[in-house]
Amino acid sequence: MMISISEYYETSAIALAMNKKTFINNRYFGLFMDISGHDLDRDVLAFIFKLDNNQIISIPAYDHSINFVYEFEDGQKSYLNPLLHCLFVSE
């Protein structure tokens, strides 16, 4: 079963996704390392990944340049960066 990084975060279970492989369209993306910043500061909160070439990248949790809302099956809404809804962790 695959669960998105955003779903782990929105359900307060992000610690369960740490140090696991992430995928986009079933292709390996990188290892999810951690989050940086603070949940209450949308300008600095980011998700940290380690790629195959050992490069460390961060993806901002929120993209203020777009107005995006994702709705989970249970009706909960998420305003996270759309890319985080495309990054999946294999369970």
N, C-alpha and C positions, 0 to 999 in steps of 0.2 A: 504494500500500500504506500502511496506517495502523499505526503502532506506538505503544503507550501510553507515557506519560512514565515510568511505573513500570518498564517493560521496559528503556527506555534507561538508567535509573538502576541497575537490578539487574545489567545487563550491562556496567557501567562505561563506557557510551557517552553519558552525559548531555550532554557537550559537543557532540555531533552534533545535539541537539535545541534548543540555544540559538538564540534569535532566529528561531524558526520558529512558524508559526501552529498553535494547538491547537484541537481540536474535541471536543464532547460530542454524541453521537448525530448526527454529521455537521453540527452547527451550530457556527459559529465561537464560540470561547470567549475567546481572547486570545492574545497573543504570549508565549511562554515566554522569560523573561529569564535566569534563573540560579537557583542554589540558595544559601541562606544558612545559616550555622551550620557545624557540623562533623559528618561522618559518624558519629563515635563518640558524639555527644551527641544522643540521640533527643529530648530535651526542647526543643531549639532548632533542629534541622534543619528547613528549610522550602523550598518551591518558590515562586519569584516569577514572577508573570504581570502583563502590562500589558493592560488591557481597552481596548475601543474608545474609551471616554471618557477615556483616558489615566490612569485610576486604576490604581495599583499595588497588587496584593493578594498575600498570601502564604498558602500552604496548608501546614499542618504536615505533615511527612513521616509522622508516626505519630499515631494517635488512640488515646490510652490508655483512653478510655472504652468502647471496644468490643474484642472479641476476634475479629479478622479475619485469616484466612490465605488468600492467593491462591496457587494452584498453576499454574505455567506448563506448557505442553505437554511440556517436557523434564523435568518433575518437580520443578524448583526451586521452593522456597516463598518467598513474600514476605509480610512483615508490615506493609507500608506502608499508609498511609491509603487506604481503598477508593476515594476520589475520584480518586486518582492512576492507578488502573487504568481509569478512565472517560475520562481526558483523552488524546486521541490526536493524534499529529503526522502530518501528511501527508508521505509520502516523495516 
